[in-house]
Amino acid sequence: MNGKRLCGFVLALVLLAAPTLRAQAPPNTGGANKGDAQNGNTAKAYAKQGAAAAPPFVLRTETRLVQLNVVVQNRKGKPVAGLKKEDFTLLDNGKPQDIALFASEAAPSRGSVAAGKDGAHTTTEAMETLAPNVFGNRLRHPDEPPGSVAVVLFDALNTSFHDQAYARTQVLAFLRQLQPQDHVAIYLLTTKLKVINEFTQDSKSLLQAIEGFQAMPSLQQANSSEPDVTMKDTGITDPKGAARVAMLLNDVHSKLSDVADAQRVEITARAIEAIANHVSGIPGRKSLVWISGGFPISISLSSNDNSPVDSQAQNFTPQMERVARALNQSNMAIYPVDARGLLLEDVLRPSSAYCPGCNTTLQEGQSEQSTMQLLADRTGGHAFYNTNDIKGAIRRTLADGQHSYEIGYYPDHGTWNGAYHTLALRLKKTGATLRYRKGYFALAYPAETTEAAHNALTGAIWSPVDATSLGIEARIETIYMATRKLELRVKVQAEDLRLKNVDGRHLGKVDAIYMQLGAADAVLGADPLSYSLDMGEAEYQAMLRSGYVLKAPLTIEPGTRDLRVVVRDAGSGLLGSVTVPLERFMPVQGGGN
């Protein structure tokens, strides 16, 4: 989207108030909230299980539910089913923990999938439909069990033109073998995230979509990998002169490389965060297959004191932490696949434990692989490198999603100071391999700020995919053509909201932005609104049954084509977004420019 006309929008967002975060827990859970690893769907299911036995909605302390998804395979690489909570032992920094949540998740069998026209496939459960004037942000298979849901991210930003061509061929080969039970989306990353094809079970439409894009050179990747200039390359016969020119050119290359690396990392981090927010509303385990040349953990190894990127920004640990946190919150494991295939250097596998500030000297290509391995370890995925079998790596990733276990516990350390905690999960039955994320940061909830709200809302507005962490439905109630007035109702899924309980009152705040977009996504108007929640017990129970409704009286500009709605729960930071195609209901006037 075009963000050139954001000045008024940014000023409007500054007006949004920012309350302090508080936790509202599901019944009988000791104060669970959506912290470092909690997936909202599983937590909601767990809350429903305890609702009947516990007195509802008492005042609770702020306790974190840490969750991890576990893939268990036998020696032949096949999933191990039928395990129980008692079969597992969980340790947090070496200390045993009580498992409070346990669930087994299995993909639908092939018998539950029926063939449709032209080779398409649909589930036996009909997809829930919305009224023509209602637009929701969550996929609607309410009775369908979790399946092998995967996003394939074809990363042209961080991959050389040569390696892209081979990777594309491998992805096409995989798609031709797509199974009916697979739910696969294809995204492309250049300087921004692009949707090639959304989730579907129709392999024919996937093939048509991916065949529509070609390999493309990345200026940022090229600037990051400029070879050193030698004295011979300068063409100068005088040795001293040649040395000075070569040193000058290499210094310029180093500066360009630092800037390009920093740009690549930030663009990639934001894209993966957007994907995580997009799939958050889908129940069960999800997988992100990241086909890429990767980016380094740090650029300080090749930088110098004159780098335009400051020394603190040369370490990309904060970006990786942000990505891992978003993936864990969405119950999504990342499976990086090195698009470069076989490399001559031996692979340096980093420790699965987190190692901030490590200053290990890596050979060429190993730093990128270290990043891939670290992200895989942090989310419970698997990194594939030094292999030319990209197609096989994608298929193995989908196989991991066929059966998994969801485990959750409340850490008893009580100290949320940002320290890294190592997780160890053991199985009493021997001979099995367990794949899960290896740790988490015990982060305290930061104070809510206007800047945090602004950054979150801005990122969701310009994302090409809807955020689904917060379930929303936008309904067009009334249109007044003469005055171009529009009454919009946005229903928020109530159990997604985190409220605080004060003297029997349920308090909270929801921020929303209604962005009017014209031709080429030009911003024609932005209406930020805040909604304060203050309700008694009876009103709160009614809200849980029917949802919380945001009313938005809007005046639509003549050139508006689409209305982008973004909603954020101030208590949890969860986001929901959806695009309403207004041109279906109101005529566009004046071209929208």
C-alpha positions as CSV (number, residue, x, y, z in Angstrom):
1,M,0.0,0.0,0.0
2,N,1.0,3.6,-0.5
3,G,1.8,5.3,2.7
4,K,2.7,8.8,1.3
5,R,-0.3,10.4,2.9
6,L,0.1,9.2,6.4
7,C,0.8,12.6,8.1
8,G,-2.7,13.2,9.2
9,F,-3.1,9.6,10.2
10,V,0.0,9.7,12.4
11,L,-1.1,12.8,14.1
12,A,-4.5,11.2,14.7
13,L,-3.0,8.2,16.3
14,V,-1.1,10.3,18.8
15,L,-4.5,11.1,20.3
16,L,-5.1,7.5,21.3
17,A,-4.9,7.1,25.0
18,A,-2.8,4.2,26.4
19,P,-3.8,2.4,29.6
20,T,-1.6,0.1,31.6
21,L,-1.7,-3.5,30.7
22,R,-3.5,-5.9,33.0
23,A,-4.4,-9.6,32.9
24,Q,-7.9,-11.1,33.0
25,A,-7.7,-14.8,33.2
26,P,-10.0,-17.6,32.1
27,P,-11.9,-19.3,35.0
28,N,-9.9,-21.6,37.3
29,T,-6.6,-21.0,35.5
30,G,-4.7,-19.1,38.1
31,G,-4.6,-15.9,36.0
32,A,-3.6,-17.1,32.5
33,N,-3.0,-14.5,29.8
34,K,-1.7,-14.4,26.3
35,G,2.0,-14.1,27.2
36,D,5.2,-15.3,25.6
37,A,3.8,-18.5,24.2
38,Q,0.1,-18.7,24.8
39,N,-2.1,-19.5,21.8
40,G,-5.5,-17.9,22.2
41,N,-7.5,-20.7,20.7
42,T,-6.2,-23.4,23.0
43,A,-6.4,-21.2,26.0
44,K,-10.1,-20.5,25.2
45,A,-10.8,-24.2,24.9
46,Y,-9.2,-24.8,28.2
47,A,-11.2,-22.0,29.8
48,K,-14.4,-23.6,28.6
49,Q,-13.4,-26.9,30.2
50,G,-13.1,-25.3,33.6
51,A,-16.0,-22.8,33.4
52,A,-18.6,-25.2,34.8
53,A,-16.6,-26.1,37.9
54,A,-15.3,-22.7,38.9
55,P,-17.0,-19.6,40.3
56,P,-16.9,-17.2,37.4
57,F,-14.6,-14.2,37.0
58,V,-13.1,-13.6,40.4
59,L,-10.2,-11.2,40.9
60,R,-6.9,-12.9,39.9
61,T,-3.2,-12.4,40.1
62,E,-1.1,-11.9,36.9
63,T,0.2,-15.3,36.1
64,R,1.6,-16.5,32.8
65,L,0.5,-19.6,30.9
66,V,3.5,-20.8,28.9
67,Q,2.5,-23.1,26.0
68,L,4.5,-25.2,23.6
69,N,3.5,-27.4,20.7
70,V,5.3,-30.7,20.6
71,V,5.9,-33.1,17.6
72,V,6.7,-36.6,18.7
73,Q,8.1,-39.1,16.1
74,N,9.4,-42.6,16.3
75,R,12.7,-43.9,14.9
76,K,11.2,-44.1,11.4
77,G,10.0,-40.5,11.5
78,K,6.4,-41.4,12.0
79,P,4.1,-39.5,14.5
80,V,3.6,-41.1,17.8
81,A,-0.1,-40.9,18.8
82,G,-2.0,-41.8,22.0
83,L,0.3,-40.2,24.5
84,K,-1.0,-38.8,27.8
85,K,0.0,-36.0,30.1
86,E,1.6,-38.5,32.5
87,D,4.0,-39.6,29.8
88,F,5.8,-36.2,29.7
89,T,8.1,-34.5,32.2
90,L,8.6,-30.7,31.8
91,L,11.5,-28.7,33.2
92,D,11.9,-24.9,33.4
93,N,15.6,-24.1,34.0
94,G,16.0,-27.6,35.3
95,K,13.1,-27.4,37.7
96,P,10.1,-29.8,37.2
97,Q,6.8,-28.1,36.4
98,D,3.2,-29.2,36.7
99,I,1.5,-29.6,33.3
100,A,-1.8,-27.7,33.5
101,L,-2.9,-28.0,29.9
102,F,-2.6,-31.0,27.6
103,A,-4.2,-31.6,24.3
104,S,-3.6,-33.9,21.3
105,E,-4.1,-32.4,17.8
106,A,-4.5,-34.5,14.7
107,A,-5.0,-33.5,11.1
108,P,-8.2,-34.6,9.3
109,S,-8.0,-38.0,7.6
110,R,-8.1,-38.3,3.9
111,G,-11.6,-39.8,4.2
112,S,-12.9,-36.4,5.5
113,V,-11.9,-34.7,2.2
114,A,-14.1,-34.9,-0.9
115,A,-13.1,-34.1,-4.4
116,G,-14.7,-31.2,-6.2
117,K,-14.7,-29.9,-9.8
118,D,-11.5,-29.6,-11.8
119,G,-9.4,-31.4,-9.2
120,A,-10.4,-29.1,-6.4
121,H,-11.0,-30.4,-3.0
122,T,-13.3,-29.3,-0.2
123,T,-13.9,-30.5,3.3
124,T,-17.1,-32.4,4.2
125,E,-18.0,-29.5,6.6
126,A,-19.5,-26.6,4.7
127,M,-17.7,-23.4,5.0
128,E,-19.5,-20.8,7.1
129,T,-20.7,-17.9,5.1
130,L,-21.3,-14.3,6.1
131,A,-24.1,-11.9,4.9
132,P,-23.1,-9.8,1.9
133,N,-22.7,-6.7,4.2
134,V,-20.6,-8.5,6.8
135,F,-16.8,-8.9,6.5
136,G,-14.8,-11.1,9.0
137,N,-11.1,-11.7,9.5
138,R,-11.0,-15.3,10.4
139,L,-11.1,-18.4,8.2
140,R,-14.5,-20.1,8.7
141,H,-14.3,-23.8,9.1
142,P,-15.8,-23.9,12.6
143,D,-16.2,-27.7,12.9
144,E,-13.1,-28.7,11.0
145,P,-10.2,-30.1,13.1
146,P,-6.8,-28.6,12.8
147,G,-5.0,-29.7,9.7
148,S,-1.6,-29.4,8.1
149,V,-1.7,-25.6,7.8
150,A,1.4,-24.1,6.2
151,V,2.5,-20.8,4.7
152,V,5.3,-21.0,2.1
153,L,7.2,-17.8,2.1
154,F,9.3,-17.4,-1.1
155,D,12.0,-14.9,0.0
156,A,13.3,-13.0,-3.0
157,L,14.6,-10.2,-0.8
158,N,17.3,-12.3,0.9
159,T,18.0,-14.7,-2.0
160,S,20.3,-14.3,-5.0
161,F,18.7,-14.3,-8.4
162,H,20.5,-17.5,-9.3
163,D,19.3,-19.4,-6.2
164,Q,15.7,-18.1,-6.7
165,A,15.4,-19.8,-10.0
166,Y,16.2,-23.3,-8.6
167,A,14.1,-22.7,-5.5
168,R,11.1,-21.8,-7.6
169,T,11.4,-25.0,-9.6
170,Q,11.5,-27.0,-6.4
171,V,8.4,-25.3,-5.0
172,L,6.5,-26.0,-8.2
173,A,7.5,-29.6,-8.0
174,F,6.1,-29.7,-4.4
175,L,2.8,-28.1,-5.4
176,R,2.2,-30.7,-8.1
177,Q,2.2,-33.3,-5.3
178,L,-0.1,-31.4,-3.0
179,Q,-2.4,-33.6,-1.0
180,P,-6.1,-32.8,-0.5
181,Q,-5.8,-32.4,3.2
182,D,-3.0,-29.8,2.9
183,H,-3.9,-26.1,3.6
184,V,-1.2,-24.1,1.9
185,A,-0.7,-20.4,1.2
186,I,2.0,-18.9,-0.9
187,Y,3.5,-15.5,-0.2
188,L,6.3,-13.6,-1.9
189,L,8.7,-11.3,-0.1
190,T,10.5,-8.6,-2.1
191,T,10.7,-5.1,-0.5
192,K,7.3,-5.9,0.9
193,L,5.1,-8.9,1.5
194,K,2.9,-10.0,-1.4
195,V,0.1,-12.5,-1.4
196,I,0.4,-15.0,-4.3
197,N,-2.3,-17.3,-3.2
198,E,-4.2,-17.6,0.1
199,F,-5.1,-20.8,2.0
200,T,-6.7,-23.3,-0.3
201,Q,-7.0,-27.0,-0.9
202,D,-7.1,-26.6,-4.7
203,S,-3.7,-27.5,-6.0
204,K,-4.7,-26.2,-9.5
205,S,-5.2,-22.7,-8.3
206,L,-1.9,-22.8,-6.4
207,L,0.0,-23.8,-9.5
208,Q,-1.6,-21.1,-11.6
209,A,-0.7,-18.5,-8.9
210,I,2.9,-19.5,-8.4
211,E,3.6,-19.8,-12.1
212,G,2.6,-16.2,-12.4
213,F,5.7,-14.9,-10.7
214,Q,9.3,-15.1,-11.7
215,A,12.7,-14.9,-10.0
216,M,13.7,-11.2,-9.5
217,P,17.0,-9.6,-8.4
218,S,17.2,-8.1,-5.0
219,L,19.2,-4.8,-4.7
220,Q,19.5,-5.2,-1.0
221,Q,20.9,-8.7,-1.2
222,A,23.3,-7.7,-4.0
223,N,24.6,-4.7,-1.9
224,S,25.1,-7.1,1.0
225,S,27.3,-9.5,-0.9
226,E,29.6,-7.2,-2.9
227,P,33.0,-9.0,-3.3
228,D,36.1,-7.2,-2.0
229,V,37.9,-5.0,-4.5
230,T,41.5,-6.1,-5.1
231,M,44.4,-3.9,-6.2
232,K,44.3,-5.6,-9.6
233,D,40.6,-4.7,-10.0
234,T,41.4,-1.0,-9.8
235,G,43.4,-1.1,-13.0
236,I,46.0,1.3,-11.4
237,T,49.6,0.3,-12.0
238,D,51.1,2.2,-9.0
239,P,50.9,-0.2,-6.0
240,K,50.3,2.5,-3.4
241,G,47.6,4.2,-5.5
242,A,45.9,0.9,-6.2
243,A,45.9,0.0,-2.5
244,R,44.4,3.3,-1.5
245,V,41.6,3.1,-4.2
246,A,40.9,-0.5,-3.3
247,M,40.6,0.4,0.4
248,L,38.3,3.3,-0.4
249,L,36.0,1.2,-2.6
250,N,35.9,-1.6,0.0
251,D,35.0,0.9,2.7
252,V,32.1,2.2,0.5
253,H,31.0,-1.4,-0.1
254,S,31.1,-2.1,3.6
255,K,28.9,0.9,4.4
256,L,26.4,-0.1,1.7
257,S,26.4,-3.7,2.9
258,D,25.6,-2.6,6.5
259,V,22.7,-0.4,5.4
260,A,21.3,-3.2,3.1
261,D,21.6,-5.8,5.8
262,A,19.7,-3.7,8.3
263,Q,17.0,-3.0,5.8
264,R,16.7,-6.7,4.9
265,V,16.4,-7.8,8.5
266,E,13.7,-5.2,9.4
267,I,11.6,-5.9,6.2
268,T,11.8,-9.6,6.8
269,A,11.0,-9.4,10.5
270,R,7.9,-7.3,9.8
271,A,6.8,-9.7,7.1
272,I,7.0,-12.7,9.3
273,E,5.3,-10.9,12.1
274,A,2.4,-10.1,9.7
275,I,2.1,-13.7,8.7
276,A,2.1,-14.8,12.4
277,N,-0.7,-12.3,13.2
278,H,-2.6,-13.5,10.1
279,V,-2.7,-17.2,11.1
280,S,-3.2,-16.6,14.8
281,G,-7.0,-17.1,14.5
282,I,-6.6,-20.6,12.9
283,P,-6.7,-23.3,15.6
284,G,-3.9,-25.8,16.0
285,R,-0.3,-25.9,15.0
286,K,0.8,-23.9,11.9
287,S,4.0,-24.0,10.0
288,L,6.0,-21.3,8.1
289,V,8.3,-22.6,5.4
290,W,10.8,-19.8,4.8
291,I,12.7,-20.5,1.6
292,S,15.5,-18.0,1.7
293,G,19.2,-17.2,1.5
294,G,18.8,-15.9,5.1
295,F,20.4,-13.0,6.8
296,P,23.2,-12.8,9.3
297,I,22.8,-12.6,13.1
298,S,25.1,-9.6,13.2
299,I,26.8,-7.3,10.7
300,S,29.5,-6.2,13.2
301,L,31.9,-8.9,11.9
302,S,32.3,-7.1,8.6
303,S,31.6,-3.6,9.7
304,N,33.9,-0.7,10.8
305,D,33.8,2.3,13.0
306,N,32.6,4.5,10.1
307,S,29.5,2.4,9.5
308,P,26.3,4.4,8.9
309,V,24.5,1.8,11.0
310,D,25.2,2.3,14.7
311,S,26.9,-0.4,16.7
312,Q,23.8,-1.3,18.7
313,A,21.7,-1.7,15.5
314,Q,24.4,-4.0,14.0
315,N,23.1,-6.8,16.2
316,F,19.9,-8.3,14.9
317,T,19.0,-10.1,18.1
318,P,16.0,-7.8,19.0
319,Q,14.5,-8.4,15.6
320,M,14.8,-12.2,15.9
321,E,13.4,-12.1,19.4
322,R,10.4,-10.1,18.0
323,V,9.8,-12.6,15.3
324,A,10.1,-15.6,17.6
325,R,7.7,-14.1,20.1
326,A,5.1,-13.4,17.4
327,L,5.4,-16.9,16.0
328,N,5.1,-18.5,19.5
329,Q,2.0,-16.4,20.3
330,S,0.4,-17.7,17.1
331,N,1.4,-21.3,17.7
332,M,3.5,-21.3,14.5
333,A,6.8,-23.1,14.0
334,I,9.2,-21.8,11.5
335,Y,11.0,-24.2,9.1
336,P,13.8,-22.2,7.3
337,V,15.0,-23.8,4.0
338,D,18.3,-22.6,2.7
339,A,17.7,-21.7,-1.0
340,R,21.4,-21.8,-1.7
341,G,21.5,-25.7,-1.6
342,L,24.8,-27.4,-0.9
343,L,27.5,-25.1,0.4
344,L,31.2,-25.9,0.5
345,E,31.7,-24.8,4.0
346,D,30.9,-27.1,6.9
347,V,27.8,-26.0,8.8
348,L,28.3,-24.4,12.1
349,R,25.3,-25.4,14.2
350,P,24.7,-22.9,17.1
351,S,23.6,-24.1,20.5
352,S,19.9,-24.4,20.8
353,A,20.2,-22.3,24.0
354,Y,20.0,-18.6,23.4
355,C,23.4,-16.8,23.2
356,P,23.1,-13.0,23.1
357,G,26.3,-11.2,22.4
358,C,28.1,-14.2,21.0
359,N,31.1,-13.0,18.9
360,T,31.9,-16.3,17.1
361,T,33.7,-15.9,13.8
362,L,31.6,-17.6,11.1
363,Q,32.6,-18.7,7.6
364,E,30.8,-17.3,4.6
365,G,27.3,-18.6,4.5
366,Q,27.3,-19.9,8.1
367,S,26.0,-16.7,9.7
368,E,22.8,-16.9,7.7
369,Q,22.4,-20.6,8.6
370,S,22.9,-19.8,12.2
371,T,20.0,-17.3,12.0
372,M,17.9,-20.0,10.5
373,Q,18.8,-22.6,13.1
374,L,18.2,-20.2,16.0
375,L,14.7,-19.2,14.8
376,A,13.8,-22.9,14.2
377,D,15.0,-23.8,17.7
378,R,13.1,-20.9,19.3
379,T,9.8,-21.9,17.7
380,G,10.0,-25.7,17.6
381,G,10.6,-26.0,13.9
382,H,13.5,-27.5,11.9
383,A,16.1,-25.8,9.7
384,F,17.0,-27.4,6.4
385,Y,20.4,-26.4,4.9
386,N,23.2,-28.0,2.8
387,T,20.5,-29.8,0.8
388,N,19.2,-29.4,-2.7
389,D,15.9,-31.2,-1.8
390,I,13.8,-28.1,-1.2
391,K,10.7,-30.0,-2.3
392,G,11.4,-32.7,0.3
393,A,11.9,-30.1,3.0
394,I,8.5,-28.6,2.4
395,R,6.8,-32.0,2.4
396,R,8.5,-33.0,5.7
397,T,7.3,-29.7,7.2
398,L,3.7,-30.5,6.4
399,A,4.2,-34.0,7.8
400,D,5.1,-32.5,11.2
401,G,1.7,-30.9,11.3
402,Q,-0.2,-34.2,11.0
403,H,-0.1,-34.9,14.7
404,S,1.2,-32.8,17.6
405,Y,0.6,-32.2,21.3
406,E,-0.2,-29.0,23.1
407,I,1.3,-28.6,26.5
408,G,0.9,-25.6,28.9
409,Y,2.1,-24.8,32.4
410,Y,2.2,-21.9,34.9
411,P,5.9,-21.2,35.8
412,D,6.4,-21.2,39.5
413,H,9.4,-18.9,39.5
414,G,7.3,-15.7,39.8
415,T,10.1,-13.6,38.4
416,W,9.5,-11.8,35.1
417,N,12.7,-9.9,34.6
418,G,13.5,-10.7,31.0
419,A,15.8,-13.6,31.7
420,Y,16.0,-16.5,29.3
421,H,14.5,-19.8,30.6
422,T,15.5,-23.1,29.0
423,L,12.8,-25.6,28.5
424,A,13.4,-29.4,28.6
425,L,10.7,-31.9,27.8
426,R,11.2,-35.6,28.4
427,L,9.2,-38.6,27.4
428,K,9.0,-41.6,29.7
429,K,8.8,-43.9,26.7
430,T,12.2,-44.2,25.0
431,G,13.0,-44.2,21.3
432,A,11.1,-41.1,20.3
433,T,12.3,-37.8,19.1
434,L,10.6,-34.6,20.4
435,R,10.6,-31.3,18.6
436,Y,9.5,-28.2,20.5
437,R,10.7,-24.7,21.3
438,K,13.7,-24.8,23.6
439,G,13.0,-21.7,25.8
440,Y,11.3,-18.4,26.4
441,F,12.1,-14.9,27.8
442,A,10.4,-14.2,31.1
443,L,9.4,-10.7,30.1
444,A,7.3,-8.4,32.3
445,Y,4.4,-6.7,30.5
446,P,5.7,-3.3,29.5
447,A,3.7,-0.2,30.2
448,E,1.4,0.6,27.3
449,T,2.6,3.7,25.3
450,T,1.2,5.8,22.5
451,E,4.2,4.8,20.4
452,A,3.5,1.0,20.9
453,A,-0.2,1.5,19.9
454,H,0.8,3.6,16.9
455,N,3.4,1.1,15.6
456,A,1.0,-1.9,16.0
457,L,-1.9,-0.2,14.3
458,T,0.3,1.2,11.5
459,G,1.8,-2.2,10.8
460,A,-1.6,-3.9,10.6
461,I,-3.0,-1.2,8.3
462,W,-0.4,-1.7,5.7
463,S,-0.1,-5.4,5.9
464,P,-1.4,-7.2,2.8
465,V,-3.0,-9.9,5.1
466,D,-5.5,-9.5,7.8
467,A,-4.5,-9.8,11.4
468,T,-6.6,-12.5,13.2
469,S,-5.3,-12.5,16.8
470,L,-8.4,-10.5,17.7
471,G,-11.6,-11.8,16.0
472,I,-13.7,-9.1,14.4
473,E,-16.6,-8.7,12.0
474,A,-17.4,-5.4,10.3
475,R,-21.1,-5.0,9.4
476,I,-22.5,-2.2,7.2
477,E,-25.7,-1.2,9.0
478,T,-27.0,1.9,7.2
479,I,-25.8,4.0,4.2
480,Y,-27.1,7.6,3.6
481,M,-26.2,8.2,-0.1
482,A,-27.1,11.9,-0.1
483,T,-24.7,12.8,2.7
484,R,-22.3,9.9,2.2
485,K,-22.8,8.9,5.9
486,L,-22.1,5.3,6.9
487,E,-23.0,3.5,10.1
488,L,-20.6,0.7,10.7
489,R,-20.8,-1.9,13.5
490,V,-17.6,-3.9,14.3
491,K,-18.2,-6.9,16.6
492,V,-15.2,-8.0,18.6
493,Q,-14.9,-11.6,19.8
494,A,-15.3,-11.0,23.6
495,E,-13.2,-13.8,24.9
496,D,-10.2,-12.3,23.1
497,L,-10.3,-9.2,25.2
498,R,-8.2,-8.9,28.3
499,L,-10.0,-6.9,31.0
500,K,-9.1,-6.0,34.5
501,N,-11.5,-6.6,37.4
502,V,-11.8,-3.7,39.8
503,D,-14.3,-3.9,42.6
504,G,-16.6,-6.2,40.6
505,R,-16.4,-4.0,37.4
506,H,-14.8,-5.2,34.2
507,L,-12.6,-2.5,32.7
508,G,-10.7,-2.2,29.5
509,K,-10.1,-0.2,26.4
510,V,-10.2,-0.9,22.6
511,D,-8.5,1.3,20.0
512,A,-9.6,1.3,16.4
513,I,-8.7,3.1,13.2
514,Y,-10.9,3.3,10.1
515,M,-8.8,4.1,7.1
516,Q,-10.4,5.2,3.8
517,L,-8.4,4.2,0.7
518,G,-8.8,5.4,-2.8
519,A,-7.1,4.5,-6.1
520,A,-3.6,3.0,-5.6
521,D,-4.4,2.8,-1.9
522,A,-4.1,6.5,-1.5
523,V,-5.2,7.5,2.0
524,L,-8.3,9.7,1.8
525,G,-9.3,9.7,5.4
526,A,-8.5,8.2,8.8
527,D,-10.8,8.1,11.8
528,P,-9.2,6.9,15.0
529,L,-11.7,6.0,17.8
530,S,-11.2,4.7,21.3
531,Y,-13.8,2.7,23.2
532,S,-13.7,2.4,27.0
533,L,-15.2,-0.7,28.6
534,D,-16.7,-0.4,32.1
535,M,-19.4,-3.0,32.9
536,G,-20.9,-4.9,35.7
537,E,-21.1,-8.7,35.9
538,A,-24.4,-9.2,34.1
539,E,-23.4,-6.9,31.3
540,Y,-20.1,-8.6,31.0
541,Q,-21.7,-12.1,30.8
542,A,-24.0,-10.8,28.0
543,M,-20.9,-9.4,26.2
544,L,-19.3,-12.9,26.3
545,R,-22.3,-14.4,24.7
546,S,-22.9,-11.8,21.9
547,G,-19.6,-10.0,21.5
548,Y,-18.5,-6.4,22.1
549,V,-19.8,-4.0,19.4
550,L,-17.9,-0.9,18.3
551,K,-20.1,1.8,16.7
552,A,-18.4,3.9,14.0
553,P,-20.4,6.7,12.4
554,L,-18.3,7.7,9.3
555,T,-18.4,10.2,6.5
556,I,-17.1,8.6,3.4
557,E,-14.9,10.6,1.0
558,P,-16.1,10.6,-2.7
559,G,-13.1,8.7,-4.0
560,T,-13.0,5.9,-1.3
561,R,-12.9,2.4,-2.7
562,D,-12.0,0.4,0.4
563,L,-12.3,0.8,4.2
564,R,-9.5,-0.7,6.2
565,V,-10.6,-1.5,9.8
566,V,-8.0,-2.3,12.4
567,V,-8.9,-3.0,16.0
568,R,-6.5,-3.4,19.0
569,D,-7.2,-4.5,22.5
570,A,-5.1,-2.2,24.7
571,G,-5.0,-4.8,27.5
572,S,-3.3,-7.5,25.5
573,G,-2.0,-5.9,22.3
574,L,-4.0,-8.3,20.2
575,L,-4.9,-7.1,16.7
576,G,-7.7,-7.7,14.3
577,S,-8.0,-6.2,10.8
578,V,-10.3,-6.5,7.8
579,T,-10.9,-4.7,4.5
580,V,-14.4,-3.7,3.5
581,P,-14.9,-3.1,-0.2
582,L,-17.0,0.0,0.0
583,E,-17.2,0.5,-3.8
584,R,-19.7,-2.4,-3.8
585,F,-22.1,-0.3,-1.8
586,M,-21.3,3.3,-2.5
587,P,-20.3,4.8,-5.9
588,V,-16.8,6.1,-6.2
589,Q,-16.7,9.7,-7.3
590,G,-13.8,11.8,-8.6
591,G,-11.4,8.9,-9.2
592,G,-10.1,8.8,-5.6
593,N,-6.8,10.6,-6.4
